[in-house]
Amino acid sequence: MFKSLKLKLLFYFFITNIIVLSVYGVFIYDTAKKGVLNTTDAELKMISIDVIPDFKKDAYENAKDIADELIDEFSIKPLFVKIIYYDKGSKKIIYETLSSKEYEWLFNIPLNEIGHQGSIYYFDKGSYRVSSMLIFDKKETKVFIQLAIEKNMDSSYLKQLYFGLIIATPILLIVFLIITNMLVNRTLSPAKEVIESVKSISANNLSSRVNTNKIPSEINELVATFNQLLSNLEESFNKITDFSNSASHELKTPLTVIRGEIEVALKQNREPDEYREILRDVLQESISIQKIINQLLFLAKKDTAELKNDFKELYLDEMIAEVLSEMKKFTQAKNGDIIVKKIIPATVHANETLLKIALKNILRNSVIYSQNGSKIFISLDKNDKEYLLMIEDNGYGIKKEDLPFVFERFYRADKARCRKNGGTGLGLAIVKMILDIHHYAIKIESIENIGTTVLIKIPKTE
């Protein structure tokens, strides 16, 4: 009905207050009516007791005379009287008298003849209140007096109370609404602050977060969810930005080379062998571009949570054997060889595809950055807490000052050699990303012109 939360709260509060005040007003008015009724009952009892001394012991009293006396004494009008003489032996009424035959219907009430002397009972008969009291309990006879007077339900007190409630209820509603509006505004102020914080966040400051220090617990989860959404957006935005920057940076050189080769080829007529050589260079650069794009897309598009969903039980020793088989032709192209020093059976919980990519990248680097005919050594061992996967080569090595940066994207320790061998500077960045997803540690030790050792620590599966 209302789109505004504030209006909804005020509306529900308004309806609730109408119900509460109405019930409370009815309760007060009903209590006041009962008070007036109790006053009438007390009055009837007092009159009933007062009339007792006027009764003669050996004669029947006349109800009309008693009524006239009571009206004069108490100034109560109308007042109707009925006197009943009840025989205890026959259990029948032996005599009764009424002050007014016209109002005989008022005394169509139970006699309650088993009551004790002084016991009194009250009855409602339309707008009248009727009492029945046992005033004498003689040896053979019981005498009852029944009185009827109008209930004073139209008293000035009840009228004032009624109109007071009618006037006070709307005033109280208005006052409550004003107070409630102030309280709702104060309660919703944190939500408004959150809205202002959200409005201030744009693509230029996605790292900003909504402060949760003064946020009520009821909306804290919503704010936390929004902050998580911002984190996801920032991560995606950074990936897109990194991809854009990286692509423009890395594709510039091969595209420049391709353009230069084509321009040179078109400057003059050449022999077929020269064209073939140019085409081979263009093809090589095209392959390099394709490799860069594939690796950039891998780094940019992969979602960590999505990749972890593909984890399963994996026999690590069998996976290593498969990778070595797939790398055989690549190694033989440089007359090299991969020698297995030790492989123990090992079972882990991991993503097989990703681990294969990581291991292939490490082995490919070892082969590429080693002399022709070099040997690569691989082993899988364990200690008390983890499996140890080690790859060793006797290649060109890495300078000490370059080691801290080898996992950064597009970092090349030897740029000239990397470009010559088709390196993009992304291989070890991908390795590091894959191992981080698995929570595996990697350590690289290298000495220039001596060789490189890569050690991967894999926690044992519980």
Buried (B, 14 or more C-beta within 10 A) or exposed (E): EEEEEBEEBBEEBBEEBEEEBEEBBEEBBEEBBEEBBEBBBEBBBEBBBEBEEEBEEEEBBBBBEBBBBBBEEBEBEEBBBBBBBBEEEEEEBEEBBBBBEEBEEBBEBEBEBEBEEEEBBBBEBEEBBBBBBBBBBEEEBBBBBBBBBBBBEEBEEBEEBBEEBEEEBEEBBEEBBEEBBEEBEEBBEBBEBBEEBEEEBEEEEBEBBBEBEEBEEEBEEEBBEBBEEBEEEBEEEEBEEBBEEBBEEBBEBBEEBBEEBEEEBEEEEBEEEEEEBBEEBBEBBEEBBEBBBEBBEBBBEBEEEEBEEEBEEBBBBBBBEEBBEEBEEBBEEBEBBBEEEEBEEBBBEBBBEBBBBBBBBBBBBBBBBBEEEBBBBBBBBBEEEBBBBBBBBBBBBBEEEBBEEBBEBBBBBBEEEBBEEBBBBBBBBBBBBBBEBBEBEBEBEBEBEEBBBBBBBBBEEE
